[in-house]
Amino acid sequence: MRLKELRKAKGLTLRELSDEVGSSFGGLGNIENGRRNLSLSLAVKLADYFDVSVDYLIGHEKNA
């Protein structure tokens, strides 16, 4: 999962990202730390937000 890496590269806090994509702060934190699975709908939102593919976001592709 590249969520934390993408978020930090944009200079965003977890709270800022949660506001941007309309997801809970705690939920995103749990996803970043591997304590919760990423839903498909949130994966698509995040991939669109960061302009990467879902495969890249979840670590199945090397290049965005």
PDBQT receptor file of N, H, CA, C and O in Angstrom, charges set to zero:
ATOM      1  N   MET A   1       0.851  -1.177   0.000  1.00  0.00    +0.000 N 
ATOM      2  CA  MET A   1       0.000   0.000   0.000  1.00  0.00    +0.000 C 
ATOM      3  C   MET A   1       0.894   1.237   0.000  1.00  0.00    +0.000 C 
ATOM      4  O   MET A   1       1.813   1.363   0.809  1.00  0.00    +0.000 OA
ATOM      5  N   ARG A   2       0.604   2.130  -0.915  1.00  0.00    +0.000 N 
ATOM      6  H   ARG A   2      -0.142   2.027  -1.573  1.00  0.00    +0.000 HD
ATOM      7  CA  ARG A   2       1.418   3.342  -1.047  1.00  0.00    +0.000 C 
ATOM      8  C   ARG A   2       0.711   4.597  -0.544  1.00  0.00    +0.000 C 
ATOM      9  O   ARG A   2       1.134   5.709  -0.860  1.00  0.00    +0.000 OA
ATOM     10  N   LEU A   3      -0.340   4.439   0.221  1.00  0.00    +0.000 N 
ATOM     11  H   LEU A   3      -0.683   3.536   0.477  1.00  0.00    +0.000 HD
ATOM     12  CA  LEU A   3      -1.127   5.592   0.649  1.00  0.00    +0.000 C 
ATOM     13  C   LEU A   3      -0.294   6.601   1.432  1.00  0.00    +0.000 C 
ATOM     14  O   LEU A   3      -0.320   7.793   1.128  1.00  0.00    +0.000 OA
ATOM     15  N   LYS A   4       0.433   6.140   2.424  1.00  0.00    +0.000 N 
ATOM     16  H   LYS A   4       0.454   5.171   2.671  1.00  0.00    +0.000 HD
ATOM     17  CA  LYS A   4       1.227   7.059   3.253  1.00  0.00    +0.000 C 
ATOM     18  C   LYS A   4       2.289   7.768   2.414  1.00  0.00    +0.000 C 
ATOM     19  O   LYS A   4       2.512   8.970   2.561  1.00  0.00    +0.000 OA
ATOM     20  N   GLU A   5       2.934   7.013   1.542  1.00  0.00    +0.000 N 
ATOM     21  H   GLU A   5       2.753   6.037   1.423  1.00  0.00    +0.000 HD
ATOM     22  CA  GLU A   5       3.971   7.572   0.668  1.00  0.00    +0.000 C 
ATOM     23  C   GLU A   5       3.393   8.667  -0.237  1.00  0.00    +0.000 C 
ATOM     24  O   GLU A   5       3.995   9.731  -0.382  1.00  0.00    +0.000 OA
ATOM     25  N   LEU A   6       2.239   8.413  -0.839  1.00  0.00    +0.000 N 
ATOM     26  H   LEU A   6       1.750   7.548  -0.721  1.00  0.00    +0.000 HD
ATOM     27  CA  LEU A   6       1.605   9.401  -1.714  1.00  0.00    +0.000 C 
ATOM     28  C   LEU A   6       1.147  10.628  -0.926  1.00  0.00    +0.000 C 
ATOM     29  O   LEU A   6       1.306  11.761  -1.380  1.00  0.00    +0.000 OA
ATOM     30  N   ARG A   7       0.582  10.397   0.248  1.00  0.00    +0.000 N 
ATOM     31  H   ARG A   7       0.453   9.477   0.617  1.00  0.00    +0.000 HD
ATOM     32  CA  ARG A   7       0.108  11.499   1.085  1.00  0.00    +0.000 C 
ATOM     33  C   ARG A   7       1.263  12.404   1.491  1.00  0.00    +0.000 C 
ATOM     34  O   ARG A   7       1.158  13.627   1.399  1.00  0.00    +0.000 OA
ATOM     35  N   LYS A   8       2.357  11.812   1.938  1.00  0.00    +0.000 N 
ATOM     36  H   LYS A   8       2.442  10.818   2.013  1.00  0.00    +0.000 HD
ATOM     37  CA  LYS A   8       3.509  12.596   2.380  1.00  0.00    +0.000 C 
ATOM     38  C   LYS A   8       4.164  13.329   1.213  1.00  0.00    +0.000 C 
ATOM     39  O   LYS A   8       4.649  14.448   1.378  1.00  0.00    +0.000 OA
ATOM     40  N   ALA A   9       4.183  12.714   0.049  1.00  0.00    +0.000 N 
ATOM     41  H   ALA A   9       3.789  11.804  -0.086  1.00  0.00    +0.000 HD
ATOM     42  CA  ALA A   9       4.764  13.354  -1.130  1.00  0.00    +0.000 C 
ATOM     43  C   ALA A   9       3.997  14.624  -1.506  1.00  0.00    +0.000 C 
ATOM     44  O   ALA A   9       4.571  15.561  -2.060  1.00  0.00    +0.000 OA
ATOM     45  N   LYS A  10       2.701  14.649  -1.203  1.00  0.00    +0.000 N 
ATOM     46  H   LYS A  10       2.235  13.888  -0.752  1.00  0.00    +0.000 HD
ATOM     47  CA  LYS A  10       1.881  15.838  -1.459  1.00  0.00    +0.000 C 
ATOM     48  C   LYS A  10       1.914  16.815  -0.300  1.00  0.00    +0.000 C 
ATOM     49  O   LYS A  10       1.329  17.895  -0.378  1.00  0.00    +0.000 OA
ATOM     50  N   GLY A  11       2.594  16.443   0.775  1.00  0.00    +0.000 N 
ATOM     51  H   GLY A  11       3.068  15.565   0.838  1.00  0.00    +0.000 HD
ATOM     52  CA  GLY A  11       2.693  17.326   1.927  1.00  0.00    +0.000 C 
ATOM     53  C   GLY A  11       1.400  17.445   2.719  1.00  0.00    +0.000 C 
ATOM     54  O   GLY A  11       1.139  18.475   3.341  1.00  0.00    +0.000 OA
ATOM     55  N   LEU A  12       0.599  16.398   2.697  1.00  0.00    +0.000 N 
ATOM     56  H   LEU A  12       0.811  15.562   2.192  1.00  0.00    +0.000 HD
ATOM     57  CA  LEU A  12      -0.683  16.410   3.388  1.00  0.00    +0.000 C 
ATOM     58  C   LEU A  12      -0.615  15.685   4.718  1.00  0.00    +0.000 C 
ATOM     59  O   LEU A  12       0.093  14.689   4.863  1.00  0.00    +0.000 OA
ATOM     60  N   THR A  13      -1.354  16.192   5.678  1.00  0.00    +0.000 N 
ATOM     61  H   THR A  13      -1.929  17.002   5.560  1.00  0.00    +0.000 HD
ATOM     62  CA  THR A  13      -1.540  15.439   6.918  1.00  0.00    +0.000 C 
ATOM     63  C   THR A  13      -2.667  14.444   6.674  1.00  0.00    +0.000 C 
ATOM     64  O   THR A  13      -3.410  14.551   5.699  1.00  0.00    +0.000 OA
ATOM     65  N   LEU A  14      -2.778  13.498   7.556  1.00  0.00    +0.000 N 
ATOM     66  H   LEU A  14      -2.175  13.411   8.348  1.00  0.00    +0.000 HD
ATOM     67  CA  LEU A  14      -3.857  12.521   7.451  1.00  0.00    +0.000 C 
ATOM     68  C   LEU A  14      -5.213  13.222   7.560  1.00  0.00    +0.000 C 
ATOM     69  O   LEU A  14      -6.159  12.860   6.860  1.00  0.00    +0.000 OA
ATOM     70  N   ARG A  15      -5.305  14.201   8.420  1.00  0.00    +0.000 N 
ATOM     71  H   ARG A  15      -4.537  14.494   8.989  1.00  0.00    +0.000 HD
ATOM     72  CA  ARG A  15      -6.555  14.959   8.590  1.00  0.00    +0.000 C 
ATOM     73  C   ARG A  15      -6.917  15.699   7.295  1.00  0.00    +0.000 C 
ATOM     74  O   ARG A  15      -8.076  15.696   6.879  1.00  0.00    +0.000 OA
ATOM     75  N   GLU A  16      -5.922  16.332   6.662  1.00  0.00    +0.000 N 
ATOM     76  H   GLU A  16      -4.981  16.334   7.000  1.00  0.00    +0.000 HD
ATOM     77  CA  GLU A  16      -6.184  17.053   5.407  1.00  0.00    +0.000 C 
ATOM     78  C   GLU A  16      -6.663  16.096   4.315  1.00  0.00    +0.000 C 
ATOM     79  O   GLU A  16      -7.597  16.408   3.575  1.00  0.00    +0.000 OA
ATOM     80  N   LEU A  17      -6.025  14.940   4.218  1.00  0.00    +0.000 N 
ATOM     81  H   LEU A  17      -5.267  14.687   4.819  1.00  0.00    +0.000 HD
ATOM     82  CA  LEU A  17      -6.435  13.963   3.215  1.00  0.00    +0.000 C 
ATOM     83  C   LEU A  17      -7.842  13.459   3.491  1.00  0.00    +0.000 C 
ATOM     84  O   LEU A  17      -8.641  13.307   2.567  1.00  0.00    +0.000 OA
ATOM     85  N   SER A  18      -8.150  13.200   4.750  1.00  0.00    +0.000 N 
ATOM     86  H   SER A  18      -7.501  13.324   5.501  1.00  0.00    +0.000 HD
ATOM     87  CA  SER A  18      -9.491  12.712   5.080  1.00  0.00    +0.000 C 
ATOM     88  C   SER A  18     -10.542  13.741   4.687  1.00  0.00    +0.000 C 
ATOM     89  O   SER A  18     -11.614  13.377   4.203  1.00  0.00    +0.000 OA
ATOM     90  N   ASP A  19     -10.248  15.017   4.888  1.00  0.00    +0.000 N 
ATOM     91  H   ASP A  19      -9.378  15.313   5.280  1.00  0.00    +0.000 HD
ATOM     92  CA  ASP A  19     -11.173  16.076   4.475  1.00  0.00    +0.000 C 
ATOM     93  C   ASP A  19     -11.310  16.132   2.948  1.00  0.00    +0.000 C 
ATOM     94  O   ASP A  19     -12.409  16.320   2.425  1.00  0.00    +0.000 OA
ATOM     95  N   GLU A  20     -10.206  15.971   2.252  1.00  0.00    +0.000 N 
ATOM     96  H   GLU A  20      -9.313  15.819   2.677  1.00  0.00    +0.000 HD
ATOM     97  CA  GLU A  20     -10.202  16.050   0.784  1.00  0.00    +0.000 C 
ATOM     98  C   GLU A  20     -11.022  14.935   0.139  1.00  0.00    +0.000 C 
ATOM     99  O   GLU A  20     -11.742  15.175  -0.830  1.00  0.00    +0.000 OA
ATOM    100  N   VAL A  21     -10.917  13.723   0.671  1.00  0.00    +0.000 N 
ATOM    101  H   VAL A  21     -10.333  13.528   1.459  1.00  0.00    +0.000 HD
ATOM    102  CA  VAL A  21     -11.595  12.589   0.034  1.00  0.00    +0.000 C 
ATOM    103  C   VAL A  21     -12.894  12.195   0.731  1.00  0.00    +0.000 C 
ATOM    104  O   VAL A  21     -13.581  11.273   0.290  1.00  0.00    +0.000 OA
ATOM    105  N   GLY A  22     -13.231  12.884   1.810  1.00  0.00    +0.000 N 
ATOM    106  H   GLY A  22     -12.673  13.633   2.168  1.00  0.00    +0.000 HD
ATOM    107  CA  GLY A  22     -14.484  12.610   2.495  1.00  0.00    +0.000 C 
ATOM    108  C   GLY A  22     -14.508  11.292   3.235  1.00  0.00    +0.000 C 
ATOM    109  O   GLY A  22     -15.529  10.604   3.263  1.00  0.00    +0.000 OA
ATOM    110  N   SER A  23     -13.392  10.940   3.829  1.00  0.00    +0.000 N 
ATOM    111  H   SER A  23     -12.562  11.498   3.807  1.00  0.00    +0.000 HD
ATOM    112  CA  SER A  23     -13.294   9.707   4.604  1.00  0.00    +0.000 C 
ATOM    113  C   SER A  23     -12.910  10.061   6.030  1.00  0.00    +0.000 C 
ATOM    114  O   SER A  23     -12.423  11.159   6.297  1.00  0.00    +0.000 OA
ATOM    115  N   SER A  24     -13.130   9.133   6.938  1.00  0.00    +0.000 N 
ATOM    116  H   SER A  24     -13.526   8.241   6.721  1.00  0.00    +0.000 HD
ATOM    117  CA  SER A  24     -12.802   9.437   8.330  1.00  0.00    +0.000 C 
ATOM    118  C   SER A  24     -11.294   9.413   8.555  1.00  0.00    +0.000 C 
ATOM    119  O   SER A  24     -10.564   8.617   7.963  1.00  0.00    +0.000 OA
ATOM    120  N   PHE A  25     -10.861  10.303   9.421  1.00  0.00    +0.000 N 
ATOM    121  H   PHE A  25     -11.453  10.949   9.901  1.00  0.00    +0.000 HD
ATOM    122  CA  PHE A  25      -9.456  10.400   9.800  1.00  0.00    +0.000 C 
ATOM    123  C   PHE A  25      -8.960   9.069  10.378  1.00  0.00    +0.000 C 
ATOM    124  O   PHE A  25      -7.917   8.559   9.969  1.00  0.00    +0.000 OA
ATOM    125  N   GLY A  26      -9.703   8.521  11.316  1.00  0.00    +0.000 N 
ATOM    126  H   GLY A  26     -10.551   8.935  11.649  1.00  0.00    +0.000 HD
ATOM    127  CA  GLY A  26      -9.320   7.258  11.950  1.00  0.00    +0.000 C 
ATOM    128  C   GLY A  26      -9.295   6.096  10.982  1.00  0.00    +0.000 C 
ATOM    129  O   GLY A  26      -8.415   5.238  11.048  1.00  0.00    +0.000 OA
ATOM    130  N   GLY A  27     -10.268   6.071  10.079  1.00  0.00    +0.000 N 
ATOM    131  H   GLY A  27     -10.983   6.768  10.025  1.00  0.00    +0.000 HD
ATOM    132  CA  GLY A  27     -10.321   5.003   9.081  1.00  0.00    +0.000 C 
ATOM    133  C   GLY A  27      -9.113   5.021   8.162  1.00  0.00    +0.000 C 
ATOM    134  O   GLY A  27      -8.526   3.978   7.875  1.00  0.00    +0.000 OA
ATOM    135  N   LEU A  28      -8.741   6.217   7.698  1.00  0.00    +0.000 N 
ATOM    136  H   LEU A  28      -9.218   7.065   7.931  1.00  0.00    +0.000 HD
ATOM    137  CA  LEU A  28      -7.565   6.324   6.835  1.00  0.00    +0.000 C 
ATOM    138  C   LEU A  28      -6.294   5.945   7.588  1.00  0.00    +0.000 C 
ATOM    139  O   LEU A  28      -5.406   5.298   7.033  1.00  0.00    +0.000 OA
ATOM    140  N   GLY A  29      -6.214   6.350   8.851  1.00  0.00    +0.000 N 
ATOM    141  H   GLY A  29      -6.936   6.875   9.301  1.00  0.00    +0.000 HD
ATOM    142  CA  GLY A  29      -5.052   5.975   9.662  1.00  0.00    +0.000 C 
ATOM    143  C   GLY A  29      -4.938   4.471   9.807  1.00  0.00    +0.000 C 
ATOM    144  O   GLY A  29      -3.842   3.916   9.727  1.00  0.00    +0.000 OA
ATOM    145  N   ASN A  30      -6.063   3.814  10.019  1.00  0.00    +0.000 N 
ATOM    146  H   ASN A  30      -6.953   4.266  10.083  1.00  0.00    +0.000 HD
ATOM    147  CA  ASN A  30      -6.059   2.353  10.130  1.00  0.00    +0.000 C 
ATOM    148  C   ASN A  30      -5.667   1.692   8.815  1.00  0.00    +0.000 C 
ATOM    149  O   ASN A  30      -4.971   0.676   8.810  1.00  0.00    +0.000 OA
ATOM    150  N   ILE A  31      -6.111   2.263   7.709  1.00  0.00    +0.000 N 
ATOM    151  H   ILE A  31      -6.677   3.087   7.713  1.00  0.00    +0.000 HD
ATOM    152  CA  ILE A  31      -5.733   1.723   6.394  1.00  0.00    +0.000 C 
ATOM    153  C   ILE A  31      -4.230   1.896   6.167  1.00  0.00    +0.000 C 
ATOM    154  O   ILE A  31      -3.552   0.965   5.732  1.00  0.00    +0.000 OA
ATOM    155  N   GLU A  32      -3.718   3.081   6.463  1.00  0.00    +0.000 N 
ATOM    156  H   GLU A  32      -4.269   3.837   6.817  1.00  0.00    +0.000 HD
ATOM    157  CA  GLU A  32      -2.278   3.336   6.296  1.00  0.00    +0.000 C 
ATOM    158  C   GLU A  32      -1.433   2.376   7.120  1.00  0.00    +0.000 C 
ATOM    159  O   GLU A  32      -0.360   1.958   6.686  1.00  0.00    +0.000 OA
ATOM    160  N   ASN A  33      -1.911   2.030   8.301  1.00  0.00    +0.000 N 
ATOM    161  H   ASN A  33      -2.783   2.370   8.654  1.00  0.00    +0.000 HD
ATOM    162  CA  ASN A  33      -1.143   1.176   9.209  1.00  0.00    +0.000 C 
ATOM    163  C   ASN A  33      -1.481  -0.306   9.090  1.00  0.00    +0.000 C 
ATOM    164  O   ASN A  33      -1.014  -1.116   9.891  1.00  0.00    +0.000 OA
ATOM    165  N   GLY A  34      -2.291  -0.664   8.094  1.00  0.00    +0.000 N 
ATOM    166  H   GLY A  34      -2.670  -0.006   7.443  1.00  0.00    +0.000 HD
ATOM    167  CA  GLY A  34      -2.587  -2.060   7.830  1.00  0.00    +0.000 C 
ATOM    168  C   GLY A  34      -3.560  -2.706   8.804  1.00  0.00    +0.000 C 
ATOM    169  O   GLY A  34      -3.659  -3.932   8.852  1.00  0.00    +0.000 OA
ATOM    170  N   ARG A  35      -4.274  -1.909   9.575  1.00  0.00    +0.000 N 
ATOM    171  H   ARG A  35      -4.194  -0.913   9.536  1.00  0.00    +0.000 HD
ATOM    172  CA  ARG A  35      -5.230  -2.465  10.529  1.00  0.00    +0.000 C 
ATOM    173  C   ARG A  35      -6.634  -2.577   9.946  1.00  0.00    +0.000 C 
ATOM    174  O   ARG A  35      -7.529  -3.151  10.567  1.00  0.00    +0.000 OA
ATOM    175  N   ARG A  36      -6.819  -2.029   8.756  1.00  0.00    +0.000 N 
ATOM    176  H   ARG A  36      -6.093  -1.563   8.251  1.00  0.00    +0.000 HD
ATOM    177  CA  ARG A  36      -8.124  -2.070   8.096  1.00  0.00    +0.000 C 
ATOM    178  C   ARG A  36      -7.895  -2.202   6.607  1.00  0.00    +0.000 C 
ATOM    179  O   ARG A  36      -6.941  -1.645   6.065  1.00  0.00    +0.000 OA
ATOM    180  N   ASN A  37      -8.770  -2.940   5.945  1.00  0.00    +0.000 N 
ATOM    181  H   ASN A  37      -9.546  -3.393   6.386  1.00  0.00    +0.000 HD
ATOM    182  CA  ASN A  37      -8.681  -3.092   4.499  1.00  0.00    +0.000 C 
ATOM    183  C   ASN A  37      -9.296  -1.898   3.793  1.00  0.00    +0.000 C 
ATOM    184  O   ASN A  37     -10.227  -1.270   4.296  1.00  0.00    +0.000 OA
ATOM    185  N   LEU A  38      -8.776  -1.604   2.652  1.00  0.00    +0.000 N 
ATOM    186  H   LEU A  38      -8.019  -2.114   2.243  1.00  0.00    +0.000 HD
ATOM    187  CA  LEU A  38      -9.234  -0.507   1.816  1.00  0.00    +0.000 C 
ATOM    188  C   LEU A  38     -10.414  -0.988   0.977  1.00  0.00    +0.000 C 
ATOM    189  O   LEU A  38     -10.307  -1.997   0.280  1.00  0.00    +0.000 OA
ATOM    190  N   SER A  39     -11.536  -0.276   1.038  1.00  0.00    +0.000 N 
ATOM    191  H   SER A  39     -11.623   0.544   1.605  1.00  0.00    +0.000 HD
ATOM    192  CA  SER A  39     -12.684  -0.633   0.202  1.00  0.00    +0.000 C 
ATOM    193  C   SER A  39     -12.406  -0.213  -1.238  1.00  0.00    +0.000 C 
ATOM    194  O   SER A  39     -11.591   0.674  -1.491  1.00  0.00    +0.000 OA
ATOM    195  N   LEU A  40     -13.079  -0.850  -2.161  1.00  0.00    +0.000 N 
ATOM    196  H   LEU A  40     -13.741  -1.571  -1.956  1.00  0.00    +0.000 HD
ATOM    197  CA  LEU A  40     -12.891  -0.522  -3.570  1.00  0.00    +0.000 C 
ATOM    198  C   LEU A  40     -13.298   0.920  -3.851  1.00  0.00    +0.000 C 
ATOM    199  O   LEU A  40     -12.605   1.625  -4.585  1.00  0.00    +0.000 OA
ATOM    200  N   SER A  41     -14.406   1.363  -3.280  1.00  0.00    +0.000 N 
ATOM    201  H   SER A  41     -14.969   0.790  -2.685  1.00  0.00    +0.000 HD
ATOM    202  CA  SER A  41     -14.861   2.727  -3.553  1.00  0.00    +0.000 C 
ATOM    203  C   SER A  41     -13.860   3.766  -3.038  1.00  0.00    +0.000 C 
ATOM    204  O   SER A  41     -13.617   4.770  -3.707  1.00  0.00    +0.000 OA
ATOM    205  N   LEU A  42     -13.280   3.535  -1.855  1.00  0.00    +0.000 N 
ATOM    206  H   LEU A  42     -13.478   2.720  -1.312  1.00  0.00    +0.000 HD
ATOM    207  CA  LEU A  42     -12.281   4.468  -1.331  1.00  0.00    +0.000 C 
ATOM    208  C   LEU A  42     -10.984   4.366  -2.131  1.00  0.00    +0.000 C 
ATOM    209  O   LEU A  42     -10.308   5.372  -2.346  1.00  0.00    +0.000 OA
ATOM    210  N   ALA A  43     -10.639   3.170  -2.568  1.00  0.00    +0.000 N 
ATOM    211  H   ALA A  43     -11.188   2.353  -2.393  1.00  0.00    +0.000 HD
ATOM    212  CA  ALA A  43      -9.433   2.998  -3.388  1.00  0.00    +0.000 C 
ATOM    213  C   ALA A  43      -9.551   3.824  -4.670  1.00  0.00    +0.000 C 
ATOM    214  O   ALA A  43      -8.586   4.463  -5.090  1.00  0.00    +0.000 OA
ATOM    215  N   VAL A  44     -10.714   3.809  -5.281  1.00  0.00    +0.000 N 
ATOM    216  H   VAL A  44     -11.498   3.290  -4.940  1.00  0.00    +0.000 HD
ATOM    217  CA  VAL A  44     -10.929   4.580  -6.510  1.00  0.00    +0.000 C 
ATOM    218  C   VAL A  44     -10.841   6.075  -6.215  1.00  0.00    +0.000 C 
ATOM    219  O   VAL A  44     -10.217   6.816  -6.974  1.00  0.00    +0.000 OA
ATOM    220  N   LYS A  45     -11.459   6.527  -5.118  1.00  0.00    +0.000 N 
ATOM    221  H   LYS A  45     -11.966   5.925  -4.501  1.00  0.00    +0.000 HD
ATOM    222  CA  LYS A  45     -11.390   7.945  -4.741  1.00  0.00    +0.000 C 
ATOM    223  C   LYS A  45      -9.949   8.389  -4.527  1.00  0.00    +0.000 C 
ATOM    224  O   LYS A  45      -9.532   9.438  -5.018  1.00  0.00    +0.000 OA
ATOM    225  N   LEU A  46      -9.194   7.581  -3.788  1.00  0.00    +0.000 N 
ATOM    226  H   LEU A  46      -9.533   6.729  -3.388  1.00  0.00    +0.000 HD
ATOM    227  CA  LEU A  46      -7.802   7.929  -3.497  1.00  0.00    +0.000 C 
ATOM    228  C   LEU A  46      -6.943   7.905  -4.753  1.00  0.00    +0.000 C 
ATOM    229  O   LEU A  46      -6.112   8.790  -4.957  1.00  0.00    +0.000 OA
ATOM    230  N   ALA A  47      -7.140   6.894  -5.597  1.00  0.00    +0.000 N 
ATOM    231  H   ALA A  47      -7.816   6.176  -5.432  1.00  0.00    +0.000 HD
ATOM    232  CA  ALA A  47      -6.374   6.810  -6.838  1.00  0.00    +0.000 C 
ATOM    233  C   ALA A  47      -6.663   8.018  -7.722  1.00  0.00    +0.000 C 
ATOM    234  O   ALA A  47      -5.749   8.586  -8.319  1.00  0.00    +0.000 OA
ATOM    235  N   ASP A  48      -7.928   8.410  -7.806  1.00  0.00    +0.000 N 
ATOM    236  H   ASP A  48      -8.671   7.948  -7.320  1.00  0.00    +0.000 HD
ATOM    237  CA  ASP A  48      -8.289   9.597  -8.589  1.00  0.00    +0.000 C 
ATOM    238  C   ASP A  48      -7.655  10.850  -7.980  1.00  0.00    +0.000 C 
ATOM    239  O   ASP A  48      -7.114  11.689  -8.700  1.00  0.00    +0.000 OA
ATOM    240  N   TYR A  49      -7.722  10.969  -6.674  1.00  0.00    +0.000 N 
ATOM    241  H   TYR A  49      -8.162  10.288  -6.089  1.00  0.00    +0.000 HD
ATOM    242  CA  TYR A  49      -7.167  12.141  -5.991  1.00  0.00    +0.000 C 
ATOM    243  C   TYR A  49      -5.667  12.274  -6.258  1.00  0.00    +0.000 C 
ATOM    244  O   TYR A  49      -5.178  13.368  -6.542  1.00  0.00    +0.000 OA
ATOM    245  N   PHE A  50      -4.944  11.163  -6.166  1.00  0.00    +0.000 N 
ATOM    246  H   PHE A  50      -5.341  10.275  -5.936  1.00  0.00    +0.000 HD
ATOM    247  CA  PHE A  50      -3.492  11.198  -6.359  1.00  0.00    +0.000 C 
ATOM    248  C   PHE A  50      -3.083  11.019  -7.825  1.00  0.00    +0.000 C 
ATOM    249  O   PHE A  50      -1.896  11.048  -8.148  1.00  0.00    +0.000 OA
ATOM    250  N   ASP A  51      -4.065  10.836  -8.707  1.00  0.00    +0.000 N 
ATOM    251  H   ASP A  51      -5.029  10.813  -8.444  1.00  0.00    +0.000 HD
ATOM    252  CA  ASP A  51      -3.823  10.650 -10.132  1.00  0.00    +0.000 C 
ATOM    253  C   ASP A  51      -2.907   9.458 -10.403  1.00  0.00    +0.000 C 
ATOM    254  O   ASP A  51      -1.949   9.550 -11.171  1.00  0.00    +0.000 OA
ATOM    255  N   VAL A  52      -3.220   8.349  -9.760  1.00  0.00    +0.000 N 
ATOM    256  H   VAL A  52      -3.998   8.274  -9.136  1.00  0.00    +0.000 HD
ATOM    257  CA  VAL A  52      -2.507   7.086  -9.969  1.00  0.00    +0.000 C 
ATOM    258  C   VAL A  52      -3.551   6.001 -10.210  1.00  0.00    +0.000 C 
ATOM    259  O   VAL A  52      -4.744   6.227 -10.009  1.00  0.00    +0.000 OA
ATOM    260  N   SER A  53      -3.107   4.836 -10.637  1.00  0.00    +0.000 N 
ATOM    261  H   SER A  53      -2.138   4.652 -10.801  1.00  0.00    +0.000 HD
ATOM    262  CA  SER A  53      -4.030   3.721 -10.794  1.00  0.00    +0.000 C 
ATOM    263  C   SER A  53      -4.273   3.066  -9.432  1.00  0.00    +0.000 C 
ATOM    264  O   SER A  53      -3.473   3.205  -8.508  1.00  0.00    +0.000 OA
ATOM    265  N   VAL A  54      -5.380   2.362  -9.335  1.00  0.00    +0.000 N 
ATOM    266  H   VAL A  54      -6.030   2.250 -10.086  1.00  0.00    +0.000 HD
ATOM    267  CA  VAL A  54      -5.663   1.614  -8.105  1.00  0.00    +0.000 C 
ATOM    268  C   VAL A  54      -4.567   0.577  -7.884  1.00  0.00    +0.000 C 
ATOM    269  O   VAL A  54      -4.135   0.362  -6.751  1.00  0.00    +0.000 OA
ATOM    270  N   ASP A  55      -4.118  -0.065  -8.956  1.00  0.00    +0.000 N 
ATOM    271  H   ASP A  55      -4.469   0.109  -9.876  1.00  0.00    +0.000 HD
ATOM    272  CA  ASP A  55      -3.032  -1.047  -8.836  1.00  0.00    +0.000 C 
ATOM    273  C   ASP A  55      -1.786  -0.423  -8.227  1.00  0.00    +0.000 C 
ATOM    274  O   ASP A  55      -1.144  -1.031  -7.371  1.00  0.00    +0.000 OA
ATOM    275  N   TYR A  56      -1.440   0.781  -8.659  1.00  0.00    +0.000 N 
ATOM    276  H   TYR A  56      -1.963   1.275  -9.354  1.00  0.00    +0.000 HD
ATOM    277  CA  TYR A  56      -0.272   1.457  -8.094  1.00  0.00    +0.000 C 
ATOM    278  C   TYR A  56      -0.501   1.770  -6.618  1.00  0.00    +0.000 C 
ATOM    279  O   TYR A  56       0.376   1.538  -5.787  1.00  0.00    +0.000 OA
ATOM    280  N   LEU A  57      -1.673   2.294  -6.296  1.00  0.00    +0.000 N 
ATOM    281  H   LEU A  57      -2.386   2.482  -6.972  1.00  0.00    +0.000 HD
ATOM    282  CA  LEU A  57      -2.006   2.647  -4.921  1.00  0.00    +0.000 C 
ATOM    283  C   LEU A  57      -1.848   1.462  -3.980  1.00  0.00    +0.000 C 
ATOM    284  O   LEU A  57      -1.326   1.609  -2.875  1.00  0.00    +0.000 OA
ATOM    285  N   ILE A  58      -2.297   0.291  -4.413  1.00  0.00    +0.000 N 
ATOM    286  H   ILE A  58      -2.721   0.172  -5.311  1.00  0.00    +0.000 HD
ATOM    287  CA  ILE A  58      -2.231  -0.876  -3.531  1.00  0.00    +0.000 C 
ATOM    288  C   ILE A  58      -0.918  -1.655  -3.657  1.00  0.00    +0.000 C 
ATOM    289  O   ILE A  58      -0.723  -2.669  -2.987  1.00  0.00    +0.000 OA
ATOM    290  N   GLY A  59      -0.019  -1.169  -4.524  1.00  0.00    +0.000 N 
ATOM    291  H   GLY A  59      -0.177  -0.345  -5.068  1.00  0.00    +0.000 HD
ATOM    292  CA  GLY A  59       1.312  -1.762  -4.583  1.00  0.00    +0.000 C 
ATOM    293  C   GLY A  59       1.503  -2.866  -5.592  1.00  0.00    +0.000 C 
ATOM    294  O   GLY A  59       2.472  -3.620  -5.501  1.00  0.00    +0.000 OA
ATOM    295  N   HIS A  60       0.608  -2.983  -6.553  1.00  0.00    +0.000 N 
ATOM    296  H   HIS A  60      -0.179  -2.370  -6.627  1.00  0.00    +0.000 HD
ATOM    297  CA  HIS A  60       0.729  -4.030  -7.566  1.00  0.00    +0.000 C 
ATOM    298  C   HIS A  60       1.377  -3.558  -8.851  1.00  0.00    +0.000 C 
ATOM    299  O   HIS A  60       1.563  -4.344  -9.779  1.00  0.00    +0.000 OA
ATOM    300  N   GLU A  61       1.718  -2.302  -8.913  1.00  0.00    +0.000 N 
ATOM    301  H   GLU A  61       1.567  -1.663  -8.158  1.00  0.00    +0.000 HD
ATOM    302  CA  GLU A  61       2.299  -1.722 -10.111  1.00  0.00    +0.000 C 
ATOM    303  C   GLU A  61       3.444  -0.804  -9.680  1.00  0.00    +0.000 C 
ATOM    304  O   GLU A  61       3.321  -0.077  -8.695  1.00  0.00    +0.000 OA
ATOM    305  N   LYS A  62       4.548  -0.838 -10.411  1.00  0.00    +0.000 N 
ATOM    306  H   LYS A  62       4.648  -1.429 -11.211  1.00  0.00    +0.000 HD
ATOM    307  CA  LYS A  62       5.708  -0.042 -10.023  1.00  0.00    +0.000 C 
ATOM    308  C   LYS A  62       5.579   1.431 -10.377  1.00  0.00    +0.000 C 
ATOM    309  O   LYS A  62       6.019   2.294  -9.616  1.00  0.00    +0.000 OA
ATOM    310  N   ASN A  63       4.983   1.725 -11.518  1.00  0.00    +0.000 N 
ATOM    311  H   ASN A  63       4.626   1.024 -12.136  1.00  0.00    +0.000 HD
ATOM    312  CA  ASN A  63       4.893   3.127 -11.986  1.00  0.00    +0.000 C 
ATOM    313  C   ASN A  63       3.465   3.622 -11.945  1.00  0.00    +0.000 C 
ATOM    314  O   ASN A  63       2.522   2.887 -12.240  1.00  0.00    +0.000 OA
ATOM    315  N   ALA A  64       3.321   4.888 -11.571  1.00  0.00    +0.000 N 
ATOM    316  H   ALA A  64       4.087   5.486 -11.330  1.00  0.00    +0.000 HD
ATOM    317  CA  ALA A  64       1.989   5.505 -11.495  1.00  0.00    +0.000 C 
ATOM    318  C   ALA A  64       1.440   5.656 -12.844  1.00  0.00    +0.000 C 
ATOM    319  O   ALA A  64       0.326   6.154 -13.004  1.00  0.00    +0.000 OA
TER     320      ALA A  64
